[in-house]
Amino acid sequence: MNLVKLYFSMVLLLSSLCVLADSNPERRAAWQAKFEPIDDSRPGMVLREIEADSPLALAGIKPGDRLIAVNKKIISTQPIWNDLTDALVANHNYQLLFKRNQNSFLVNVSFPGIPKESHKDIDTIYDFVTSDYGIQQRVIVTKPKGNKQPMPAVVILQGLSCSSIEKIPNRKSSFIRLLTDLVEKSSYAVLRIEKPGMGDSEGNCSETDFNTELNGYESAIRWFLKQPYVANNQVIVYGNSMGSALAPYVANKFNLAGVISDGTFVRSWFEHMLEIERRILAFKGLSQAEISQKITTEYIPLYYGMLVKKQSYQEVINDHLSLADSNYHQPAHMYGRPMSFYHQLQDFDVAGEWQKLKVPARIRWGMNDWIMSEADNDMIIDILKQNAHQDHLLYKQPGLDHWQTIHQNPLNSFQGKAGSWDNSISQVILGWFEDLLNE
């Protein structure tokens, strides 16, 4: 009898484990509020605006209140705040510690799930793919409504930052507007892939390294190519920013039909960071002689230590205390990503992937893009020509900056001044969709 009980207990345990393995991550939520930039001199985030009838408003929270901690986790740095925001999920109880003037108080709230995308005359499919690292990542597919036959398709690879690739309420950036046009104004199946920790994906983007992120993209593309509505010999990749450097890699790996690379680079990340620091120093008004001195004595040691010697910023500064004033990144993060991300990126052979490319390539560089250089884009064309590539085009779009916005000059973009949208921003890419998928 004991053996029978043990057997059924094991069956029940295994069944419950299977259910857990098959369950999907929970839907993400939003604060439904806007916050002031973090003040490094004290913990917490000050609320600037709160949506009417939102959970925070109904709990009595007011603009000007300072959110100190979430579930006893003190908000002391920007990465901590980013991680807490990215991990916010629907229908969970959160204990929030607030401070108003000199008084502290606790509230318990839960948040509704963020509404999912919907587009007129388009099927929007939400699904999950599990990477080789065991991370369940959200994928979003859009396609013409009711069309179940194999059709041409586009894979979209996004940029470096830890941000969702989903169009959710109140996201109105030029990049989201571009994505919306690519989804709504093309007649193709379009795949978007969330990074770990973004959207509804498992994981933590701020701790995800380059190889793990790349594997998530690869796992999603394998899944996508097996879908019955995808003509897998008519799939192209559109990469934006960091995704643009990965585009030739995935085209080569999966025998895709074409590459669109938007706002890209080709040299090593070490070279890229030195060049971008030079531009930033010029925007700040330094002379070229002063810039050369700082690059030689400060930025070369800094980035050599981090990228070539594979150290963290803090380790580099510990070895060279004089570099501390030149470092504007977090001790273990740059642009919200961990040092391991850049250590692996430094070893990724971007130029080698362009050198191997055989399928058609379309490349765009915005003439007011101060993040990526014109020289890198010209170099890609030289690489393609040297290797007898047959079908490539580089378009240098007037006024365009790195964030899909039109500016009068690069300095305005650098200073964060308001730019403008122009329909040509998406029309160029949509035209290349037609060009590459209807050959």
For each residue, the residues with C-beta under 8 A, 3 or more apart:
1: 4 5
2: 5 6
3: 6 7
4: 1 7 8
5: 1 2 8 9
6: 2 3 9 10
7: 3 4 10 11
8: 4 5 11 12
9: 5 6 12 13
10: 6 7 13 14
11: 7 8 14 15
12: 8 9 15 16
13: 9 10 16 17
14: 10 11 17 18
15: 11 12 18 19
16: 12 13 19 20
17: 13 14 20 21
18: 14 15 21 22
19: 15 16 22 23
20: 16 17 23
21: 17 18
22: 18 19
23: 19 20
24: 128 136 200
25: 89 128 136 138 200 201 202
26: 89 90 91 92 113 200
27: 89 90 113 114 200
28: 86 88 89 90 113 114 164 199 200
29: 88 89 90 92 111 112 113 114
30: 88 111 114 168
31: 35 56 85 88 111
32: 50 51 54 55 56 111
33: 47 48 49 50 51 54 56 61
34: 47 48 49 50
35: 31 45 46 47 48 67
36: 39 45 46 47 48
37:
38: 45 75 77 78 81
39: 36 42 44 46
40: 77
41:
42: 39
43: 68 69 74 75 76
44: 39 66 67 68 69 75 99
45: 35 36 38 66 67 75 81
46: 35 36 39 64 65 66 67
47: 33 34 35 36 50 56 61 62 63 64 65 66 67
48: 33 34 35 36 63
49: 33 34 63
50: 32 33 34 47 54 56 57 61 62 63
51: 32 33 54 57
52: 57
53: 57 58
54: 32 33 50 51 57 58
55: 32 58 59 109 110 111 112
56: 31 32 33 47 50 59 61 109
57: 50 51 52 53 54 60 61
58: 53 54 55 109
59: 55 56 107 108 109
60: 57 107
61: 33 47 50 56 57 65 98 107
62: 47 50 65 100
63: 47 48 49 50
64: 46 47 100
65: 46 47 61 62 98 99 100
66: 44 45 46 47 98 99 100
67: 35 44 45 46 47 70 75 96 97 98
68: 43 44 74 75 97 98 99 104
69: 43 44 72 73 74 75 96 97
70: 67 73 75 84 94 95 96 97
71: 94 95
72: 69 95 97
73: 69 70 80 84
74: 43 68 69 80
75: 38 43 44 45 67 68 69 70 80 81 84
76: 43 80
77: 38 40 80 81 330
78: 38 81 82 330 336
79: 82 83 206 330 333 336
80: 73 74 75 76 77 83 84
81: 38 45 75 77 78 84 85
82: 78 79 85 86 162 206 336
83: 79 80 86 87 197 204 206
84: 70 73 75 80 81 87 88
85: 31 81 82 88
86: 28 82 83 162 197 198 204 205 206
87: 83 84 197 204
88: 28 29 30 31 84 85 94 111
89: 25 26 27 28 29 92
90: 26 27 28 29 110 111 112 113 114
91: 26 110 111 112 113
92: 26 29 89 110 111
93: 108 109 110
94: 70 71 88 108 109 110 111
95: 70 71 72 106 107 108
96: 67 69 70 106 107 108 109
97: 67 68 69 70 72 104 105 106
98: 61 65 66 67 68 104 105 106 107
99: 44 65 66 68 102 103 104 105
100: 62 64 65 66 103 105
101:
102: 99
103: 99 100
104: 68 97 98 99
105: 97 98 99 100
106: 95 96 97 98
107: 59 60 61 95 96 98
108: 59 93 94 95 96
109: 55 56 58 59 93 94 96
110: 55 90 91 92 93 94
111: 29 30 31 32 55 88 90 91 92 94
112: 29 55 90 91
113: 26 27 28 29 90 91
114: 27 28 29 30 90 168 169
115: 168 169
116: 124 126
117: 124 140 142 166 167 168
118: 124
119: 122 124 142 183 184
120: 184
121: 144 145
122: 119 142 143 144 145 183 184
123: 141 142 143 144 145 146 147
124: 116 117 118 119 140 141 142
125: 140 141 142 143
126: 116 138 139 140 200
127: 138 139 141 223
128: 24 25 136 137 138 139 200 201
129: 136 137 139 193 216 219 220 223
130: 134 135 136 137 219
131: 134 135 137 196 212 215 216 218 219
132: 215 219
133: 212 215 216
134: 130 131
135: 130 131 196 201 202 203 212 216
136: 24 25 128 129 130 201 202
137: 128 129 130 131 193 194 195 196 201 202 203 216 219 220
138: 25 126 127 128 166 193 194 198 199 200 201
139: 126 127 128 129 191 192 193 194 220 223 224
140: 117 124 125 126 165 166 191 192 194 199
141: 123 124 125 127 189 190 191 192 224 227
142: 117 119 122 123 124 125 183 189 190
143: 122 123 125 147 151 188 189 190 229
144: 121 122 123 147 151 187
145: 121 122 123
146: 123
147: 123 143 144 151 229
148: 228 229
149: 229
150: 228 229 230 231 232
151: 143 144 147 187 188 189 229 230 231 234
152: 188 189 231 234 235 236 437 438
153: 188 189 190 191 224 230 231 232 234 235 236
154: 182 186 188 189 190 191 235 236 237 238 433 437
155: 191 193 221 224 235 236 237 238 250 256
156: 165 179 182 190 191 192 193 237 238 239 240 243
157: 193 217 237 238 239 240 242 243 244 246 247 250
158: 163 165 192 193 195 240 241 242 243
159: 240 241 242 243 263
160: 241 242 335 337
161: 335 336
162: 82 86 195 197 198 205 206 336 337
163: 158 198
164: 28 168 194 198 199
165: 140 156 158 179 192 193 194 198 199
166: 117 138 140 192 194 199
167: 117 171 176 179 180 183
168: 30 114 115 117 164 171
169: 114 115
170:
171: 167 168 176
172: 176 177
173: 176 177 403 404
174: 177 178 403 404 405 419 421 425
175: 178 179 240 403 404
176: 167 171 172 173 179 180
177: 172 173 174 180 181 404 421 426
178: 174 175 181 182 404 425 426 429
179: 156 165 167 175 176 182 183 192
180: 167 176 177 183 184
181: 177 178 184 185 426 430
182: 154 156 178 179 185 186 190 238 426 429 430 433
183: 119 122 142 167 179 180 186 190
184: 119 120 122 180 181
185: 181 182 426 430
186: 154 182 183 190 430 433
187: 144 151
188: 143 151 152 153 154 433 437
189: 141 142 143 151 152 153 154 227 229 230
190: 141 142 143 153 154 156 182 183 186
191: 139 140 141 153 154 155 156 220 221 224
192: 139 140 141 156 158 165 166 179
193: 129 137 138 139 155 156 157 158 165 216 217 220
194: 137 138 139 140 164 165 166 198 199 200 201
195: 137 158 162 198 201 203 205 208 213 216
196: 131 135 137 201 202 203 204 205 208 212 213 216
197: 83 86 87 162 201 202 203 204 205 206 208
198: 86 138 162 163 164 165 194 195 201 205
199: 28 138 140 164 165 166 194
200: 24 25 26 27 28 126 128 138 194
201: 25 128 135 136 137 138 194 195 196 197 198
202: 25 135 136 137 196 197
203: 135 137 195 196 197 207 208
204: 83 86 87 196 197 207 208
205: 86 162 195 196 197 198 208 336 337
206: 79 82 83 86 162 197 333 336 337 338
207: 203 204 338
208: 195 196 197 203 204 205 212 213 337 338 341
209: 212 213 338 340 341 343 344
210: 213 214 340 341 342 343 344 345 348
211: 214 215 344
212: 131 133 135 196 208 209 215 216
213: 195 196 208 209 210 216 217 341
214: 210 211 217 218 246 249
215: 131 132 133 211 212 218 219
216: 129 131 133 135 137 193 195 196 212 213 219 220
217: 157 193 213 214 220 221 246 250
218: 131 214 215 221 222 250 253
219: 129 130 131 132 137 215 216 222 223
220: 129 137 139 191 193 216 217 223 224
221: 155 191 217 218 224 225 250 254
222: 218 219 225 226 254
223: 127 129 139 219 220 226 227
224: 139 141 153 155 191 220 221 227 230 235
225: 221 222 230 232 235 254
226: 222 223 230 232
227: 141 189 223 224 230
228: 148 150
229: 143 147 148 149 150 151 189
230: 150 151 153 189 224 225 226 227 235
231: 150 151 152 153 234 235
232: 150 153 225 226 235
233: 257
234: 151 152 153 231 257 437
235: 152 153 154 155 224 225 230 231 232 254 256 257
236: 152 153 154 155 251 256 257 258 259 260 433 436 437
237: 154 155 156 157 247 250 251 256 258 259 260
238: 154 155 156 157 182 243 247 260 262 429 433
239: 156 157 242 243 244 245 246 247 259 260 261 262 264
240: 156 157 158 159 175 243 244 262 263
241: 158 159 160 244 262 263 264 371 372 402
242: 157 158 159 160 239 245 246
243: 156 157 158 159 238 239 240 246 247
244: 157 239 240 241 247 261 262 263 264 265
245: 239 242 248 249 261 264 265 266 348 350
246: 157 214 217 239 242 243 249 250
247: 157 237 238 239 243 244 250 251 259 260 261 264
248: 245 251 252 259 261 350 353 354 356 357 361
249: 214 245 246 252 253 348 350 353
250: 155 157 217 218 221 237 246 247 253 254 256
251: 236 237 247 248 254 255 256 258 259 357 359
252: 248 249 255 353 356 357
253: 218 249 250
254: 221 222 225 235 250 251
255: 251 252
256: 155 235 236 237 250 251 259 359
257: 233 234 235 236 359 360 436 437
258: 236 237 251 359 360 361 362 436 437
259: 236 237 239 247 248 251 256 357 359 360 361 362
260: 236 237 238 239 247 361 362 363 364 429 432 433 436
261: 239 244 245 247 248 264 361 362 363 364 380
262: 238 239 240 241 244 363 364 429
263: 159 240 241 244 364 365 366 369 371 372 402
264: 239 241 244 245 247 261 363 365 372 376 377 380
265: 244 245 272 350 372 373 376
266: 245 350 351 354 376 377 379 380 383
267: 271 272 275 350 351 376 379
268: 271 272 307 346 350
269: 272 273 307 342 345 346
270: 273 274 303 304 307 308 346
271: 267 268 274 275
272: 265 267 268 269 275 276 376
273: 269 270 276 277 299 303 307
274: 270 271 277 278 295 299 300 303
275: 267 271 272 278 279 373
276: 272 273 279 280 370 371
277: 273 274 280 281 295 299
278: 274 275 281 282 291 295
279: 275 276 282 283 370 410
280: 276 277 283 284 414
281: 277 278 284 286 290 291 294 295
282: 278 279 285 286 288 291
283: 279 280 370 410 411 414 415
284: 280 281
285: 282
286: 281 282 290 291 294
287: 290 291
288: 282 291 292
289: 292 293
290: 281 286 287 293 294
291: 278 281 282 286 287 288 294 295
292: 288 289 295 296
293: 289 290 296 297
294: 281 286 290 291 297 298 299 326
295: 274 277 278 281 291 292 298 299 300
296: 292 293 300
297: 293 294 300 301
298: 294 295 301 302 322 323 326
299: 273 274 277 294 295 302 303 326
300: 274 295 296 297 303 304
301: 297 298 304 305 316 320 323
302: 298 299 305 306 313 316 320 323 326 327
303: 270 273 274 299 300 306 307 308
304: 270 300 301 307 308 309
305: 301 302 308 309 311 315 316 319 320
306: 302 303 309 310 311 312 313 316 334 339 342
307: 268 269 270 273 303 304 310 342 343 346
308: 270 303 304 305 346
309: 304 305 306 316
310: 306 307 339 343
311: 305 306 315 316 319 339
312: 306 315 316 331 332 339
313: 302 306 316 317 327 329 330 331 332 334 339
314: 317 318 331 332
315: 305 311 312 318 319
316: 301 302 305 306 309 311 312 313 319 320 323 327
317: 313 314 320 321 323 324 327
318: 314 315 321
319: 305 311 315 316
320: 301 302 305 316 317 323
321: 317 318 324
322: 298 325
323: 298 301 302 316 317 320 326 327
324: 317 321 327
325: 322
326: 294 298 299 302 323
327: 302 313 316 317 323 324
328:
329: 313 333 334 335
330: 77 78 79 313 333 334
331: 312 313 314
332: 312 313 314 338 339
333: 79 206 329 330 336 337 338 339
334: 306 313 329 330 337 339 342
335: 160 161 329
336: 78 79 82 161 162 205 206 333
337: 160 162 205 206 208 333 334 341 342
338: 206 207 208 209 332 333 341
339: 306 310 311 312 313 332 333 334 342 343
340: 209 210 343 344
341: 208 209 210 213 337 338 344 345
342: 210 269 306 307 334 337 339 345 346
343: 209 210 307 310 339 340 346 347
344: 209 210 211 340 341 347 348
345: 210 269 341 342 348
346: 268 269 270 307 308 342 343
347: 343 344
348: 210 245 249 344 345
349: 352 353
350: 245 248 249 265 266 267 268 353 354
351: 266 267 354 355 379 383
352: 349 355 356
353: 248 249 252 349 350 356 357
354: 248 266 350 351 357 380 383 384
355: 351 352 383 387
356: 248 252 352 353 387
357: 248 251 252 259 353 354 361 384 389
358: 389
359: 251 256 257 258 259 391
360: 257 258 259 390 391 392 435 436 439
361: 248 258 259 260 261 357 380 384 389 391 392 393
362: 258 259 260 261 392 393 395 432 435 436
363: 260 261 262 264 377 380 381 392 393 394 395
364: 260 261 262 263 394 395 396 397 400 428 429
365: 263 264 369 372 374 377 394 395 396 397
366: 263 369 396 397 399 400 401 402
367: 374 396 397 398 399 400
368: 399 400 401 406 407 408 409 410 412 413
369: 263 365 366 372 400 401 402 410 413
370: 276 279 283 401 402 410 413 414
371: 241 263 276 402
372: 241 263 264 265 365 369 376 377 402
373: 265 275 376 377
374: 365 367 377 378 396
375: 378 379
376: 264 265 266 267 272 372 373 379 380
377: 264 266 363 365 372 373 374 380 381 394 396
378: 374 375 381 382 394
379: 266 267 351 375 376 382 383
380: 261 264 266 354 361 363 376 377 383 384 394
381: 363 377 378 384 385 392 394
382: 378 379 385 386
383: 266 351 354 355 379 380 386 387
384: 354 357 361 380 381 387 389 392
385: 381 382 388 389 392
386: 382 383
387: 355 356 383 384
388: 385
389: 357 358 361 384 385 392
390: 360
391: 359 360 361
392: 360 361 362 363 381 384 385 389
393: 361 362 363
394: 363 364 365 377 378 380 381
395: 362 363 364 365 428
396: 364 365 366 367 374 377
397: 364 365 366 367 400 424 425 428
398: 367
399: 366 367 368 406 407 408 422
400: 364 366 367 368 369 397 404 405 406 425
401: 366 368 369 370 404 405 406 407 410 413 419
402: 241 263 366 369 370 371 372 413
403: 173 174 175 413 419
404: 173 174 175 177 178 400 401 421 425
405: 174 400 401 413 419 420 421
406: 368 399 400 401 419 420 421 422 425
407: 368 399 401 410 412 413 417 419
408: 368 399 412
409: 368 412 413
410: 279 283 368 369 370 401 407 413 414
411: 283 414 415
412: 368 407 408 409 415 417 419
413: 368 369 370 401 402 403 405 407 409 410 416 417 419
414: 280 283 370 410 411
415: 283 411 412
416: 413
417: 407 412 413
418:
419: 174 401 403 405 406 407 412 413
420: 405 406
421: 174 177 404 405 406 425
422: 399 406 425
423: 426 427
424: 397 427 428
425: 174 178 397 400 404 406 421 422 428 429
426: 177 178 181 182 185 423 429 430
427: 423 424 430 431
428: 364 395 397 424 425 431 432
429: 178 182 238 260 262 364 425 426 432 433
430: 181 182 185 186 426 427 433 434
431: 427 428 434 435
432: 260 362 428 429 435 436
433: 154 182 186 188 236 238 260 429 430 436 437
434: 430 431 437 438
435: 360 362 431 432 438 439
436: 236 257 258 260 360 362 432 433 439
437: 152 154 188 234 236 257 258 433 434
438: 152 434 435
439: 360 435 436
